[in-house]
Amino acid sequence: YSESVGAYGEPETCLNCPTGFAQQKSGRAFCLPCVPGKYQNLVGQENCTDCERGRFRSNAEVNVTACVLCKPGYFNKDLGQSACLPCVPGKYQNLVGQEHCTDCERGRFRSDLELNVTACVLCKPGYFNKDPGQSSCLPCVPGKYQNEHGKAKCKNCDPGKFASGIQSDNCTLPDKGFVAGPSKAGQVQVAVGWFATCFGEGDSRICNGTARCTAGTFEQN
């Protein structure tokens, strides 16, 4: 027999535990397989070794001598794990074997509906995102617009134009007899006795204010 720890007994001799197995106690007739989250790539060992961060070994893994790298879109921040965790909404991971996921950049997002966990999606026109790590983009409020993808903020409407709804991707010229309101969130009808102050012609015509008609004149709006 043998008192050696890390061996298992057979008649007249003791053998080293094979890879993927370990035995802490002497005088045993068998070795124990490494449990999920652990591995052993050496023979004759007392203990199995925890999987490193960014790796795992499940009970479905045939190879008990090594742990598997977390695939893109997954991570593992703790030792000895039997599975990797998926990146939560607002985060992504495009590399293997990582300990954490990465925040989506400003102007991008990833929701729980996105199947691609290796990248974040650009905010579409009419939306923005000013903070990293977000699971959705925010719509532009009235008076603002955004006509590009992947932006961290919305733009103010140009003088003489307005955007009355949310998620606008452009601003609009007022109708005849109207001017853009001070907040640029809508158009305001010009009162009788007043006239719109404008410059430019056609589609470039901008009306950004009003003035009172002078004595002896009137404006029929």
C-alpha positions as CSV (number, residue, x, y, z in Angstrom):
1,Y,0.0,0.0,0.0
2,S,1.0,3.6,-0.1
3,E,0.5,6.6,2.2
4,S,1.1,9.0,-0.7
5,V,-1.5,11.6,-1.1
6,G,-2.5,12.1,-4.7
7,A,-2.5,8.4,-5.6
8,Y,-5.1,5.7,-5.9
9,G,-4.6,2.1,-4.9
10,E,-4.5,-1.1,-6.9
11,P,-3.2,-4.5,-5.6
12,E,0.6,-4.2,-4.7
13,T,1.0,-0.8,-6.2
14,C,-0.4,2.7,-6.3
15,L,-0.8,4.8,-9.4
16,N,-0.9,8.5,-10.0
17,C,-4.3,10.0,-10.5
18,P,-4.7,10.7,-14.3
19,T,-5.2,14.2,-15.6
20,G,-8.7,15.6,-14.9
21,F,-8.8,13.7,-11.6
22,A,-7.5,14.3,-8.0
23,Q,-7.4,12.7,-4.6
24,Q,-6.8,14.5,-1.3
25,K,-6.8,11.5,1.0
26,S,-4.4,8.6,1.2
27,G,-5.4,4.9,1.0
28,R,-8.2,5.4,-1.5
29,A,-9.0,3.0,-4.3
30,F,-10.0,5.7,-6.8
31,C,-9.6,9.3,-7.8
32,L,-12.3,11.9,-8.0
33,P,-13.0,13.7,-11.3
34,C,-12.7,17.5,-11.4
35,V,-16.1,19.1,-10.8
36,P,-17.4,21.8,-13.2
37,G,-15.5,25.0,-12.8
38,K,-12.2,23.2,-12.2
39,Y,-9.6,21.3,-14.2
40,Q,-6.4,19.4,-13.8
41,N,-3.7,19.0,-16.5
42,L,-1.1,17.2,-14.4
43,V,-1.0,13.6,-13.0
44,G,-0.9,12.6,-9.3
45,Q,-2.5,15.8,-7.9
46,E,-4.3,16.3,-4.6
47,N,-6.7,19.0,-5.9
48,C,-8.2,20.3,-9.1
49,T,-7.5,23.9,-10.1
50,D,-10.1,26.6,-10.5
51,C,-10.8,27.9,-14.0
52,E,-9.2,31.3,-14.5
53,R,-11.2,34.5,-14.9
54,G,-12.6,34.7,-18.5
55,R,-12.8,30.9,-18.7
56,F,-15.2,28.1,-17.7
57,R,-15.7,24.4,-17.6
58,S,-19.2,22.9,-17.6
59,N,-20.3,19.4,-16.8
60,A,-20.8,19.0,-20.6
61,E,-17.1,19.6,-21.3
62,V,-15.4,16.3,-22.2
63,N,-11.9,17.8,-21.8
64,V,-11.2,17.9,-18.0
65,T,-7.6,19.0,-18.5
66,A,-8.4,22.6,-19.4
67,C,-11.0,25.3,-19.2
68,V,-12.7,27.0,-22.2
69,L,-12.4,30.7,-23.1
70,C,-15.6,32.7,-22.8
71,K,-16.8,33.4,-26.3
72,P,-17.5,37.0,-27.6
73,G,-20.6,38.5,-26.0
74,Y,-19.8,36.7,-22.7
75,F,-17.6,37.2,-19.7
76,N,-16.5,35.7,-16.4
77,K,-15.1,37.9,-13.5
78,D,-14.7,35.1,-10.9
79,L,-12.6,32.0,-10.6
80,G,-13.9,28.5,-10.8
81,Q,-17.0,29.0,-12.8
82,S,-19.0,26.4,-14.8
83,A,-20.4,29.0,-17.2
84,C,-19.8,32.4,-18.6
85,L,-22.4,35.2,-18.3
86,P,-23.9,37.1,-21.2
87,C,-23.3,40.9,-21.5
88,V,-26.2,42.8,-20.1
89,P,-28.1,45.4,-22.2
90,G,-25.9,48.5,-22.7
91,K,-22.7,46.5,-22.8
92,Y,-20.9,44.3,-25.4
93,Q,-17.8,42.2,-25.7
94,N,-16.1,41.4,-29.1
95,L,-13.2,39.4,-27.7
96,V,-12.8,35.9,-26.2
97,G,-11.7,35.1,-22.7
98,Q,-12.7,38.4,-21.1
99,E,-13.4,39.2,-17.4
100,H,-15.9,42.0,-18.1
101,C,-18.1,43.5,-20.8
102,T,-17.6,47.0,-22.3
103,D,-20.0,49.9,-22.1
104,C,-21.6,50.9,-25.4
105,E,-20.1,54.2,-26.5
106,R,-22.0,57.5,-26.6
107,G,-24.3,57.6,-29.6
108,R,-24.7,53.8,-29.5
109,F,-26.9,51.3,-27.6
110,R,-27.6,47.6,-27.1
111,S,-31.0,46.4,-25.9
112,D,-32.1,43.0,-24.7
113,L,-33.6,42.4,-28.1
114,E,-30.3,42.7,-29.9
115,L,-29.1,39.3,-30.9
116,N,-25.6,40.5,-31.6
117,V,-23.8,40.8,-28.3
118,T,-20.4,41.6,-29.8
119,A,-21.2,45.2,-30.8
120,C,-23.5,48.1,-30.1
121,V,-26.0,49.7,-32.5
122,L,-25.8,53.3,-33.7
123,C,-28.6,55.6,-32.6
124,K,-30.7,56.3,-35.7
125,P,-31.6,59.9,-36.9
126,G,-34.0,61.6,-34.6
127,Y,-32.4,60.0,-31.6
128,F,-29.3,60.5,-29.4
129,N,-27.4,59.1,-26.5
130,K,-25.1,61.2,-24.4
131,D,-24.0,58.6,-21.8
132,P,-22.1,55.4,-22.3
133,G,-23.6,52.0,-21.4
134,Q,-27.1,52.6,-22.4
135,S,-29.8,50.1,-23.6
136,S,-31.7,52.5,-25.7
137,C,-31.4,55.9,-27.4
138,L,-33.5,59.0,-26.5
139,P,-35.7,60.9,-28.9
140,C,-34.9,64.5,-29.8
141,V,-37.4,66.8,-28.0
142,P,-39.5,69.4,-29.9
143,G,-37.3,72.3,-31.1
144,K,-34.4,70.0,-31.8
145,Y,-33.5,67.4,-34.5
146,Q,-30.8,65.0,-35.5
147,N,-30.2,64.0,-39.1
148,E,-27.2,61.7,-38.6
149,H,-26.6,58.3,-37.1
150,G,-24.7,57.6,-33.8
151,K,-24.8,61.1,-32.2
152,A,-24.4,62.0,-28.6
153,K,-26.8,65.0,-28.8
154,C,-29.5,66.7,-30.9
155,K,-29.1,69.9,-32.8
156,N,-31.1,73.1,-32.4
157,C,-33.4,74.0,-35.3
158,D,-31.9,76.8,-37.4
159,P,-33.5,80.3,-37.0
160,G,-36.9,80.5,-38.6
161,K,-37.5,76.7,-38.5
162,F,-39.2,74.5,-36.1
163,A,-39.7,70.8,-35.1
164,S,-43.0,70.2,-33.3
165,G,-42.7,66.5,-32.7
166,I,-40.3,64.2,-30.9
167,Q,-37.6,62.2,-32.7
168,S,-37.4,64.7,-35.6
169,D,-34.7,64.2,-38.2
170,N,-35.2,67.7,-39.7
171,C,-36.8,71.1,-39.0
172,T,-39.6,72.7,-41.0
173,L,-40.3,76.1,-42.4
174,P,-43.4,77.7,-41.1
175,D,-46.6,78.0,-43.3
176,K,-47.4,81.3,-44.9
177,G,-48.6,83.7,-42.2
178,F,-46.8,81.9,-39.5
179,V,-43.3,82.1,-37.8
180,A,-41.4,79.7,-35.7
181,G,-42.1,80.1,-32.0
182,P,-39.3,81.2,-29.6
183,S,-38.7,77.6,-28.5
184,K,-38.7,76.4,-32.1
185,A,-41.1,73.7,-31.0
186,G,-44.0,75.0,-33.2
187,Q,-45.2,77.7,-35.4
188,V,-47.1,80.8,-34.3
189,Q,-49.7,82.7,-36.5
190,V,-48.8,86.3,-37.1
191,A,-51.5,88.6,-35.7
192,V,-53.4,91.0,-37.8
193,G,-51.6,94.3,-37.8
194,W,-48.2,92.6,-37.6
195,F,-46.0,91.1,-40.3
196,A,-43.3,88.4,-40.4
197,T,-39.7,89.6,-40.7
198,C,-38.1,87.4,-43.3
199,F,-35.0,87.2,-45.5
200,G,-34.1,85.0,-48.4
201,E,-36.3,83.6,-51.2
202,G,-38.1,80.3,-51.9
203,D,-36.9,77.3,-49.8
204,S,-34.2,79.5,-48.3
205,R,-36.7,82.1,-47.1
206,I,-36.4,82.4,-43.3
207,C,-39.0,84.2,-41.1
208,N,-37.6,84.5,-37.6
209,G,-39.6,87.3,-36.0
210,T,-42.5,89.7,-36.3
211,A,-42.9,93.5,-36.4
212,R,-45.9,95.8,-36.0
213,C,-47.2,97.4,-39.2
214,T,-46.4,101.1,-39.4
215,A,-49.2,103.7,-39.1
216,G,-51.4,103.8,-42.2
217,T,-50.5,100.2,-43.3
218,F,-51.8,96.8,-42.4
219,E,-50.9,93.1,-43.1
220,Q,-53.7,90.7,-43.9
221,N,-52.4,87.4,-42.6
